[in-house]
Amino acid sequence: MKNFQRYIIIVLVCSSLILIGYRITPEKKIILEEQELPIVLNGIIFTAENVGNVNEMEVFEKIESDLGIEVQFNQINNNERILQKKYIMQSNEIPDFIMGSNIPNRELLAYVNEEKIIPLDDLINSYAPHIQALFEEKPFVKQASTFLGDKIYTLPFYNEMKRDLVDNYLFINKTWLEELELEMPTTTEEFYQVLRAFKTQDPNKNGQMDEIPFSYIESNSKYNADSFIGAFGMVDNGKMIMIKDGEAKFVPGEEGYKEAILYLRKLYQEELLDAEIFTQSLEQYIEKGKNEVPIVGAFIAKDSGIVVGENRAIDNYVVVPPLEGPHGDRLWGKKVSQFSSNQFMITTKNQHPEMTIAWVDQFFNPDRAPEIVCGAEGVTIEKIEGNYYFLKPPKGKSYIEHAMENSAMPACPGMLTKEIESKFSYNPIVNRKNHWYNKYEPYFVKENICVSNQFQIDFMKESGIQKSLNRYIYEMKTRWIAGQYSIEEDWEKYQNTLKSLNADAYRILYELKYNECKHLGEHMMH
């Protein structure tokens, strides 16, 4: 059995009632005694649509086997979570735990107030040595996981890899550039001229005007244009706020945002921008990227291999450094922290909270971390003399696709430290991400807001404001880019509507929180 932190489980059978006690032995060994009934945990996990079936992932099966339990997941696509979450927590079939994809604080606050979830502090102290070790070594992780001032209700994914702070990059078909004898674009005007050439000069040589010069997915942060508009001096951090020169800017109300919309409208009207940016799913996006005859000229993605496949990503596409806009701006966004909060919670319906925390503690076990992040040994990686190597993925799959099909890492709690990554002797995913990161690093937004929950609780008061603003801004953006409304004619009225929806109060709150965050230190500010 592998060398990992172990537990003793004492099972007492009395009048057909099974009582389970837990403690950590000094030798850190596990003793499993006969159980009259198996421990079965039922949980919900929210994942991206390109994550594989978690119930069939060997990495989870190993942990369950070692602990002598069974975990059954109800896997829900992130796109369906808004509809599902209300049903889940209001029904009589509340799960034992909820996992996945940075659960919003407003949801967490509702779960706490309705007594749907339990605090984890005592459970961590008694049954989770790996989580304890992380909190002791990195106290700011514990601080950021603390809610309402003194309680921990959720667990994070802590990531020391700076490259993972970047949600996406801009990629372009270098083969088409070479075919048309075009230079790599460096400005928004040059990019526009390249897209025109992609549209009109048949770079895929099939005799049809089937090329999609530029595409993205507006509703998905890993594939949208929130950073692309940095060429116009504004970057949306997902909260509609950008810190610039120590002040919070409400991005959708700034002139730079207006200029970005006008630029995107021009691309859309000239059919240089995918007509389905507001409606396409990730599956449809990937289908276009992997079309038998290449049809996509430029696109935005976390990893090009996900969209166009491994071979095409290597042979035909390259990353485009952030473009320079008409006023010399050249910016790109970066996430605010090295960890995703609210990745795991235990509900009040859970009859085995001790075993549940012992199970999830294994996600923080350094010896298991490579498999949690990348997939099981023998499936996606192999271990030779203490070092890990990526196995070649199946034909037609990229390394990142293969890893995502065999690991739920984006939806899991856990950690990826520099020490863990140093165990990988060859990691093609990391190699190219480091290359992209280095290309973009000079242009990252320098100032940001921390994510400590003790500050975010104040933001909950503004959650209604944010929802109203989001709904209105998204509708106007869609209509402006599609040419249904005129942003020039609407701008004054639009500004007045933003004021009526309390955009100023929303912006001021973030500015106050930014000033408070300065006192937390560099580890909370990225």
Rosetta blueprint (number, residue, H / E / L):
1 M L
2 K L
3 N L
4 F L
5 Q L
6 R L
7 Y L
8 I E
9 I E
10 I E
11 V E
12 L E
13 V E
14 C E
15 S L
16 S L
17 L E
18 I E
19 L E
20 I E
21 G E
22 Y E
23 R E
24 I L
25 T L
26 P L
27 E L
28 K L
29 K L
30 I L
31 I E
32 L E
33 E L
34 E L
35 Q L
36 E L
37 L L
38 P L
39 I E
40 V E
41 L E
42 N E
43 G E
44 I E
45 I E
46 F E
47 T E
48 A L
49 E L
50 N L
51 V L
52 G L
53 N L
54 V H
55 N H
56 E H
57 M L
58 E H
59 V H
60 F H
61 E H
62 K H
63 I H
64 E H
65 S H
66 D H
67 L H
68 G L
69 I E
70 E E
71 V E
72 Q E
73 F E
74 N E
75 Q E
76 I E
77 N E
78 N H
79 N H
80 E H
81 R H
82 I H
83 L H
84 Q H
85 K H
86 K H
87 Y H
88 I H
89 M H
90 Q H
91 S L
92 N L
93 E L
94 I L
95 P L
96 D L
97 F E
98 I E
99 M E
100 G L
101 S L
102 N L
103 I L
104 P L
105 N H
106 R H
107 E H
108 L H
109 L H
110 A H
111 Y H
112 V H
113 N H
114 E L
115 E L
116 K L
117 I E
118 I L
119 P L
120 L L
121 D H
122 D H
123 L H
124 I H
125 N H
126 S H
127 Y H
128 A L
129 P H
130 H H
131 I H
132 Q H
133 A H
134 L H
135 F H
136 E H
137 E H
138 K L
139 P H
140 F H
141 V H
142 K H
143 Q H
144 A H
145 S H
146 T E
147 F E
148 L L
149 G L
150 D L
151 K E
152 I E
153 Y L
154 T L
155 L E
156 P E
157 F E
158 Y E
159 N E
160 E L
161 M L
162 K H
163 R H
164 D H
165 L H
166 V L
167 D L
168 N L
169 Y E
170 L E
171 F E
172 I E
173 N E
174 K H
175 T H
176 W H
177 L H
178 E H
179 E H
180 L L
181 E L
182 L L
183 E L
184 M L
185 P L
186 T L
187 T E
188 T H
189 E H
190 E H
191 F H
192 Y H
193 Q H
194 V H
195 L H
196 R H
197 A H
198 F H
199 K H
200 T H
201 Q L
202 D L
203 P L
204 N L
205 K L
206 N L
207 G L
208 Q L
209 M L
210 D L
211 E L
212 I E
213 P E
214 F E
215 S E
216 Y L
217 I L
218 E L
219 S L
220 N L
221 S L
222 K L
223 Y L
224 N L
225 A L
226 D L
227 S L
228 F H
229 I H
230 G H
231 A H
232 F H
233 G L
234 M L
235 V L
236 D L
237 N L
238 G L
239 K L
240 M L
241 I E
242 M E
243 I E
244 K E
245 D L
246 G L
247 E E
248 A E
249 K E
250 F E
251 V H
252 P H
253 G H
254 E L
255 E H
256 G H
257 Y H
258 K H
259 E H
260 A H
261 I H
262 L H
263 Y H
264 L H
265 R H
266 K H
267 L H
268 Y H
269 Q H
270 E L
271 E L
272 L L
273 L E
274 D L
275 A L
276 E L
277 I L
278 F L
279 T L
280 Q L
281 S L
282 L H
283 E H
284 Q H
285 Y H
286 I H
287 E H
288 K H
289 G H
290 K L
291 N L
292 E L
293 V L
294 P L
295 I L
296 V E
297 G E
298 A E
299 F E
300 I E
301 A E
302 K L
303 D L
304 S H
305 G H
306 I H
307 V H
308 V H
309 G L
310 E H
311 N H
312 R H
313 A H
314 I H
315 D H
316 N H
317 Y E
318 V E
319 V E
320 V E
321 P L
322 P L
323 L L
324 E E
325 G L
326 P L
327 H L
328 G L
329 D L
330 R L
331 L L
332 W E
333 G L
334 K L
335 K L
336 V L
337 S L
338 Q L
339 F E
340 S E
341 S E
342 N E
343 Q E
344 F E
345 M E
346 I E
347 T E
348 T L
349 K L
350 N L
351 Q L
352 H L
353 P H
354 E H
355 M H
356 T H
357 I H
358 A H
359 W H
360 V H
361 D H
362 Q H
363 F H
364 F H
365 N L
366 P L
367 D L
368 R L
369 A H
370 P H
371 E H
372 I H
373 V H
374 C H
375 G L
376 A L
377 E E
378 G L
379 V L
380 T L
381 I E
382 E E
383 K E
384 I E
385 E L
386 G L
387 N E
388 Y E
389 Y E
390 F E
391 L L
392 K L
393 P L
394 P L
395 K L
396 G L
397 K L
398 S L
399 Y H
400 I H
401 E H
402 H H
403 A H
404 M H
405 E H
406 N H
407 S L
408 A L
409 M H
410 P H
411 A H
412 C L
413 P L
414 G E
415 M E
416 L E
417 T L
418 K H
419 E H
420 I H
421 E H
422 S L
423 K L
424 F E
425 S E
426 Y E
427 N L
428 P H
429 I H
430 V H
431 N H
432 R H
433 K H
434 N H
435 H H
436 W H
437 Y H
438 N H
439 K H
440 Y H
441 E H
442 P H
443 Y H
444 F E
445 V L
446 K L
447 E L
448 N L
449 I L
450 C L
451 V L
452 S L
453 N H
454 Q H
455 F H
456 Q H
457 I H
458 D H
459 F H
460 M H
461 K H
462 E H
463 S H
464 G H
465 I H
466 Q H
467 K H
468 S H
469 L H
470 N H
471 R H
472 Y H
473 I H
474 Y H
475 E H
476 M H
477 K H
478 T H
479 R H
480 W H
481 I H
482 A L
483 G L
484 Q L
485 Y L
486 S L
487 I H
488 E H
489 E H
490 D H
491 W H
492 E H
493 K H
494 Y H
495 Q H
496 N H
497 T H
498 L H
499 K H
500 S H
501 L L
502 N L
503 A H
504 D H
505 A H
506 Y H
507 R H
508 I H
509 L H
510 Y H
511 E H
512 L H
513 K H
514 Y H
515 N H
516 E H
517 C H
518 K H
519 H H
520 L H
521 G L
522 E H
523 H H
524 M H
525 M L
526 H L
